[in-house]
Amino acid sequence: MNDKTLFEPYTLGSLTLSNRLVMAPLTRNRAGAGFVPQQLTATYYAQRASAGLLIAEATQISQQGQGYQDTPGIYTAAQIEGWRAVTDAVHAEGGRIFLQLWHVGRVSHVDLQQNGAAPVAPSALQASTKVFVNNGFADASVPRALDIEELPGIVNDFRQAAKNAITAGFDGVEIHGANGYLLDQFLKDGANVRTDAYGGSVENRARLLLEVTDAVLSEIGAERTGIRISPVSPANGVSSSDPQAQFDYLVDQLNARSLVYLHVVEGATGGPRDVAPFDFGSLRQRFKNTYIANNGYDINLATSRLNDDKADLIAFGRPFIGNPDLVERLKTDAALSAFDPATLYGGGAAGYIDYPTLAESRDAHN
Ligand code: 8OZ
């Protein structure tokens, strides 16, 4: 047996990661005015820099791409500057950090859009989901279908956001193709009933995501471009009649573009892994670069999937919230701390940067 562990270094493109543990992107709604990341956010990520790779939270590429209050952006000079403080703090701790590029599509609210406009979507079908806005949860607004002439603008917003992320000091970007947001809405026929070149067949539904990928690649290079997908997740009200055919095709196309990694939410996002029949091994086998597995992992499942060669890196999400030193805790078989759900979305330092490391909690007791 080759006995791979989570705690050995790993080569990702041109980067050496200190271990195989990835911090999954987590939405925390703590951006300041102008959707600028604050110093608190630099502290939060620097505290977690012992992960082999940090994937910073979903970050909108434009105002149109925003779906929740106080999420950060990467389309203004002030946002780039705010993120620069984050990447500097992480790099000073020896960490590596990618930024997740996000357009929410129909998972938004008129109060978050310019001049109260309707959110945009592949088709004018309302998402059955809630968004966090005006300090509470509200139904996602009824969207309008994007005109085919608007799609190049969205592709260009992703391209510019990737460029901005590199300017801000990120080691790379992750295209958010998961969880029922814009690119996943195009992929899945429960949300996409278009009759043009962007709807209908498996190839047509993948077109926007692949155009975005090509634009990002041409801007920053394949070695700095990863992608996240969630083939069977019902997150934010999406559904697909043919997920295996759709994602086998998509992953073949992504593989041909030599993206640095494929990050897969295996099952229902933040929920059961076995939500629907799906052969994730097929994606693993089709994609020759790094496969990052996510969803409901603990150390035993992580180790067994690495040893069975089902994944190269394992992404943990929520356990990182209450355990800034998650790597050390897993390595030493220490107890994990729970997080406070009341401070998950929004607020300040409390429940964000005040979770102690093991060593800090021992000191506090002495
Ligand atoms: C939780 C709350 C808001 C957004 C995702 C970006 O699911 C998110 C998200 C998660 O990918």
Residues whose N, C-alpha, C, O or C-beta is under 5 A from the ligand:
A	BS01	8OZ	T27 A58 N179
